[in-house]
Amino acid sequence: DARVTQTPRHKVTEMGQEVTMRCQPILGHNTVFWYRQTMMQGLELLAYFRNRAPLDDSGMPKDRFSAEMPDATLATLKIQPSEPRDSAVYFCASGLNEQFFGPGTRLTVL
Amino acid sequence: KQEVTQIPAALSVPEGENLVLNCSFTDSAIYNLQWFRQDPGKGLTSLLLIQSSQREQTSGRLNASLDKSSGRSTLYIAASQPGDSATYLCAQASGTYKYIFGTGTRLKVLA
């Protein structure tokens, strides 16, 4: 049963700390997305990759966020330094046409 | 600016009713439209994908239609059940695979 996996599932950290979230896309999927979901803003696209190349990261605050795909089985989203307003659920999704979502990382920045 | 709007924002119906959820989008250069379900505290589950060349897709009690000329998609749920209670989101993709999500419709089906 192929699925997108994300680690960690929950993360509590203090303001100023670095946070790294990881995603393993479904094998064979060539597009990987990072989203952020909050009550106020809903689901926002942060960045996405196709064949490991970044296509669009205009949704990310670039001074503190970075997204990479070091290989086809791993995508990372890093926040440095983290701020309380970054508290949200971060989802990774992968797909060819149809998107499949991971379970999310719930981030709390104190 | 591309926007996706979902109406109603919330809906409460008795079990057994047929219901329609609406999704409107402003970008006519649609590549595909996908409907999702999200349970509280969970990720999104894909329900149906309609490609731009298609008019509708069906899966079990669910039917989704796409009308590009009017910028609308509808999700029809037949014979609703309490287990259908969730938030339903639609997402439109442009030719660059960039997805824009609606704010969702929170559905509650009463037993």
Interface residues (C-beta under 8 A of the other chain):
Chain A: T31 F33 G42 L43 L45 Y48 R50 L55 D56 F91 A93 N97 E98 Q99 F100 F101 G102 P103 G104
Chain B: N32 Q34 F36 K42 G43 L44 T45 S46 L49 Q51 L89 A91 T96 Y97 K98 Y99 I100 F101 T103 G104
